[in-house]
Amino acid sequence: MSEMRIDLENDELLKPEEVAEKLRVSLSWVHNKRRAGKLPYLQLDGMVRFSRTQVEATLQQLVVQAG
């Protein structure tokens, strides 16, 4: 995975529960993707946070085009 860069002034940091709610998936799905290295995250003194823009960018890579 490439280096994660966030704009602290303009980016929103989300808790795992917030990511699950926004994506309409289970909290365990979020944790499993994070552990598998498929969902970039930050670790702040043991707290896990997700950059909204990084989550959105990761999801864009998963879009399957009809063809």
C-alpha positions as CSV (number, residue, x, y, z in Angstrom):
1,M,0.0,0.0,0.0
2,S,1.3,3.5,-0.8
3,E,2.1,6.1,1.7
4,M,-1.1,7.6,3.2
5,R,-1.3,11.3,3.2
6,I,-4.1,13.3,4.8
7,D,-4.9,17.0,4.9
8,L,-5.6,17.5,8.6
9,E,-7.2,20.8,8.0
10,N,-9.8,19.5,5.4
11,D,-10.0,15.8,5.9
12,E,-12.5,14.1,8.3
13,L,-11.2,11.3,10.5
14,L,-13.8,8.6,11.1
15,K,-14.1,6.0,13.9
16,P,-14.5,2.3,12.7
17,E,-18.2,2.5,13.7
18,E,-18.7,5.6,11.5
19,V,-17.1,3.8,8.5
20,A,-19.3,0.8,9.0
21,E,-22.4,3.0,9.1
22,K,-21.5,5.1,6.1
23,L,-20.7,1.9,4.0
24,R,-23.7,0.0,5.5
25,V,-21.5,-2.9,6.4
26,S,-20.8,-4.6,9.7
27,L,-18.2,-3.4,12.1
28,S,-16.4,-6.7,11.8
29,W,-16.2,-6.2,8.0
30,V,-14.3,-2.9,8.6
31,H,-12.0,-4.5,11.1
32,N,-11.3,-7.5,8.8
33,K,-10.5,-5.2,5.8
34,R,-8.2,-3.1,8.0
35,R,-6.3,-6.1,9.3
36,A,-6.0,-7.5,5.8
37,G,-4.4,-4.2,4.7
38,K,-7.3,-3.4,2.3
39,L,-8.6,-0.4,4.2
40,P,-6.0,2.3,5.1
41,Y,-6.1,3.6,8.6
42,L,-4.3,5.7,11.2
43,Q,-3.4,4.5,14.7
44,L,-3.4,7.3,17.3
45,D,-2.3,6.1,20.8
46,G,-4.1,2.8,20.2
47,M,-7.2,4.4,18.6
48,V,-8.0,3.4,15.1
49,R,-9.2,6.2,12.7
50,F,-9.9,6.3,9.0
51,S,-9.4,9.2,6.6
52,R,-12.6,9.8,4.8
53,T,-10.8,10.7,1.6
54,Q,-8.6,7.6,1.8
55,V,-11.7,5.3,2.4
56,E,-13.4,6.9,-0.6
57,A,-10.3,6.5,-2.8
58,T,-10.0,2.8,-1.7
59,L,-13.7,2.2,-2.6
60,Q,-13.2,3.8,-6.0
61,Q,-10.6,1.2,-6.8
62,L,-13.2,-1.5,-6.0
63,V,-15.8,-0.2,-8.5
64,V,-16.6,-2.8,-11.1
65,Q,-17.4,-1.4,-14.5
66,A,-20.1,-3.2,-16.6
67,G,-18.6,-4.3,-19.8
